[in-house]
């Protein structure tokens, strides 16, 4: 059974008040504390997020209340509002202002080539005009509607052009720079290990060995049927991504 560390009420309140100042930058982030393994996973959208959250659901065991879940969909533990609230109460889903209580936990994340990540975002979030299926409105994923610049059926070039104009301060988490999820205000890393999607099988096995989670396999969920990411770019869009995600490219050592 997972043991959640007690929080000092006053200190917790003060941290929350301070955190409001930086909430915009870190909005929408789910940090997952695996207490039984003394580890914390920092999910970054469009970086095998669904697959890794399914693994976390397995590792959490009965801490995840099955009554909130959709049958056969383990990652729904982190998507269904009732389950999210339950996991927050149990201290599984935590915020940055709680991290100082877990300084001895091992923290990890995975990153992805920015050019590849943006293609994945486009293919998943932009559909044909008139598509109003589930989480889409007229071909645009609900999560992107707030920007009011994306449209169903838009070309990838147009999509890149709009993304390039949107700063990380207001960007949707699915195309926000990856470093913002795993660094502090000084751009110093707050994680102990950063794996790469390009070598995720090797990185995942390293994580499993490090935290002592044996006999765990990484499922491959929500795979997008598409061409190699390089085929979506021309010189202009390649350059726009290079400028837009310059910090990611430098920090993680990616090239086109």
PEUR-V920155 format. One line per field, one symbol per residue. burial: 1 if it has 24 or more other C-alpha atoms within 12 Angstrom, else 0. Layout:
burial: ???
//
This chain:
burial: 0000000000000000000000001111111111111111111111111111111111110011110000000111111000110111011111111110110011111111111111111111111000000001111111010000011100011011111101010011111111111110000001101111100100010011001010000100000000001001100011011101110110110001
//
